[in-house]
Amino acid sequence: MRDGQSESKTGAHPNKMSNQNTPNRRGNPPAEKSDKRMTLPSRFHKEVQAHLSRNPPQTGPPLNLNENLSSGKGKPYNPQQVQGRIREILGKYSNGFWVSKLPQIYRELYKQDLPTEAIKDLDTWTHICTVEKTCSSNPTELLLYPAKDPTNTSTPSPILRPNSTTAPVPASNAPTDKPLPSPAQPRPPTAHLTRSGSHSPPSPPSSSSSPSPPSSPATLSPDLRLKLEELLVKYSNGLWAHALPKLFQDTYKTKLPRHVLENLHLLSDICTIDYPMPDNPKRAILYRRSSTGDGGGEDENCTRRNSSTSEEELRVRQELGRRLSNQAVPSLQIPKEEYPSVLVVEATNTNGVVLRYIGEGYSQAQESMEDEMREFYGLDKSTLPPLSSPSSGQLVAVRAEEEEEILRAQVCEVVADKVKVYYVDHGFSEAISKTKVFELHEKFFKLPFQATKCKLAGLEPFCQEPAVLKKFEMMASGRILLAEILERGQIPLSVLYDTSQDDDVNINAACMKALRDKTLASPLQVNSAYMNVTVSSVCSDGTIYCQLPSRGLAKLNEILENIETYFHSQVTSEFLVSRPFCGKICMSRYKGKWSRVEITNLHGTRVLDILFIDVGVQASVEVFELREIPPLFLRDLMAIPPQAVKCCLADLSVSVGSWTPDVVQWLREKVLNITDCSMKVAKVDETKRCIYVHLFTDKNFHDTARSLNYQMAQSDLFKQQPDVFLTSHSSAKIFTTTSSSKTNSTSDSTNGNTTSTTVPAKPNLRRALPGPRGGGGGNTTSNTPQDTPSPPSTSLQLPPLLELPPAGNNIDVYVSVACHPGHFVLQPWRDMYKLVVLMGEMILYYNKTEEKSLNIEKNQIYAAKVDNNWHRVLVKGVLTNGLVSVYELDYGKHELVSCTQLRPLIKEFRQLPFQGITAQLAGVKPRQWSEEASIVFRNHVEKKPLVAQLEALHEATNPWDRKLTVFLVDTSQEERDIWVHDIMAEFAEEITNEL
């Protein structure tokens, strides 16, 4: 559903972590570490419990002033950012405090170290603060107060705290816009490492790497400030500053004052500003500042969730009217995993779909409880009489009609000798005999009620539409599905997916399609001819999309014209899309006009893939380019089926891979921008949803020899050649973006400069175990000898090396790949945020480039498209079948991709150091690890944030050949830290004993 790495929190620079804060575990025998050993159950093959991802992180102990002065000496920093933060600190400590305490307070608030030079500059910042010397001769004993003249507003207040709002996945290679929990900061040797949590918002790069924005005495008018804040509210996950002018113009029908972008610090009181690309000061992301002024958007959301939980608990207490115990039934907590499994019970309203969560702590706990209830209320226990007088709202135990199950229920109504009950764990009602109702023992009040509800995103206006409910009943009721939770609350907003088939099915999108009026679809019959056909898109595999004259197309054009007029007349931010999700139908500009699009994939929270469903063109855009469909036109627009008809040229026998760029370009020049084409339907393939046609550039469809099919078959365009491309890659082509302030408009998107995918990208819900994969067997060929790999081209400037702390220090990491203790891949947590931004930029850039012939060489660096994302890769081998073996330099995964999916890696994307670094586990003897041991290791570390203690760094000529030896520590447990080498040593010892 979402792919790409989740945007995440960055920590302080590892070089600034004090050695005294590093727990020393090197060289200690296991017997001396019994207090920190993990007691393992006998079942090594079960996955370790998922990270507790929502516990607030703790910072390390305070540094004294002398320690801070000794680190990072002389490094550049952003004075306006630091000044703004110090002003904010002084606002909280208006009575002043010791300067020596400033680094500690700064670190606690911003999760970054105070730049050394800033302490030296305090004396000169008289408009920000007052430094007062005491009678002591100690230079560190200084007092810091707010500026003496607080009314002076000539200098703006640049309060820049980029960690105030969460930002986009991980892909995770996964679909997702949720931040990963931050690994803990180091603590003294006498204590455990602090545990991780995800409520801390992401902290973009430290101020030392942020370019200093230009200063100006200009100010913002109250009206302008209010409008900008309104826009930022819509984009809680951040908004690129370069998007402001167009967004402001579209929303308020007036130009954004020029001085705003030149003086972003003027926005510091309503947003925080981050520069994720230090080499490009014009690229800044704006995050809305929390209304409390003391925390990030995540904290605000957390407070809102806690509030809704409390209301839910209160509601449960009031409605149950329980008489048997003073303790309350705990409220059901939404699972922490990104895509929990759910069993759909029923839906009479898509705003309240009844379901149950599947898994440990939910369905498994319910089954255990019901087994216990069956034993407690067994048939042989005549000592438990039925409840004599059940009352409405009371919790009871009910013997089901099958006479075998004992279930928890709530009394709804009592009529004569019948009682209507609602099964609180199963989500349905039933009328039963009074003799089957028993008093519920107090020990069965401990488990939350398992039947709960969710709201289906995108279907809110049609929540009771019969066609929608019928479709949902057919596709979802009684089935186990995956739920993507977009908004957590009393009734979570969700998207449901059926992953039981080869292709994942978006249930929300399928229900929305039930609203379509089939009479408005383009008419298609075999042997029928159609004139005035418009070819709207030609894909790189020869697939074409056509628009046929129809009643639906005429109605669509009329509605779109009305929407265009409507948007021009509205001065509001109401229609900005703030919560995108896969399958959502909304609006985006195509050739300067608003058109219908479907969101097909999300890369974090700011970049996404869309399909223009009426022209068949796919694009990658930023979220600010989307608009909601105005409610006035929503129902009529949803009733019109997509007007782009997918077609293939019939009777054109070509070998796989023959659709070369030259052939595709020839076809585009023939048919694009021509409105009077004609076609004759030869075959309708329902399984592939494709129409095979004979295409003509005029109205002479009776003469087959005049068809483009015949012309191409008779020409030498398709010279027979080896099958160099796999069919699975033939449709994954490139397309241009729509209007963007940093790219050209799609006004040329159908003139031969644009191609599109034949099938919309589907959400990828299955995650294969990453790791080195086999190549192509014996098909590997290369001009470079296998035993003497060639170094990268000297003409290609590589990124700087990844900075790592000295041995003995701690570093927060994310394990992207884990094969076994001798080989895994780490990503430093502090730069994961930058990586997400980089990958979003690569998607926007490369998805608007055309496929070009590229001389691919082994051991060279390229950009490669893998699973809808663009990665920085190293070519490991070129195969004869057109596939290339690549190594993802930021994630450590080996992949096979088509050679058509590689592009040159431009300089802009070679600034950030490669983020993946291989490692081996310290504290265990090197060995040939068994598959069982590898599984145990993988379950404990892969796709998890951990703390790594560096034992050694093995340098190499190439950055991808560097290797670390580290201890790994899981700090997610409240009561103890889990040292992974202890687990593996115990496992190895147990295996040895068994042998």
Secondary structure, DSSP 8 states (H G I E B T S, - for coil): -EES---------GGGS-GGGS---TT--GGGGGGG-----S-TTS--------S---------HHHHHTSSTT----HHHHHHHHHHHHHH-TT-EEGGGHHHHHHHHHSS---HHHHHHGGG-TTTEEEEE-SSS-TT-EEEEE-S-TT--SS------GGGS------SSSS------B------TTS-----BS-S----S-GGGS------S----HHHHHHHHHHHHH-TT-EEGGGHHHHHHHHHSS---HHHHHTGGGGTTTEEEE-S-TT-TT--EEEE--TTSSS-HHHHHHHHHHHHHHHHHHHHHHHH---S-SS--------SSSS-EEEEEE-SSTTSEEEEEESTTTHHHHHHHHHHHHHHT-TT-TTS---SS--TT-EEEEE-TTSS-EEEEEEEEEETTEEEEEETTTTEEEEEEGGGEEE--GGGGSS---EEEEEETT-GGGTT-HHHHHHHHHHTTT-EEEEEEEE-SSS-EEEEEE-SSSS-EEHHHHHHHTT--GGGS----TT-EEEEEEEEEE-TTS-EEEE---HHHHHHHHHHHHHHHHHHH---STTB--S--TT-EEEEEETTEEEEEEEEEEETTTEEEEEETTTTEEEEEEGGG-B---HHHHHHHHHS----EEEEETT----TT---HHHHHHHHHHHTT-S-EEEEEEEEETTTTEEEEEEESSS-TT-GGGSHHHHHHHSSSS------S-HHHHT-------SBTTB--GGGTTTTS----SS-----------S-----GGGEE-SS-TTS-----TTS----------TT-EEEEEEEEEEETTEEEEEEGGGHHHHHHHHHHHHHHHTTS--------TT-EEEEEETTEEEEEEEEEEETTSEEEEEETTT--EEEEEGGGEEE--GGGGSS----EEEEETTS------HHHHHHHHHHHTTEEEEEEEEEEE--SSGGG-EEEEEEEE---SS--EEHHHHHHHHHHHHHHH-
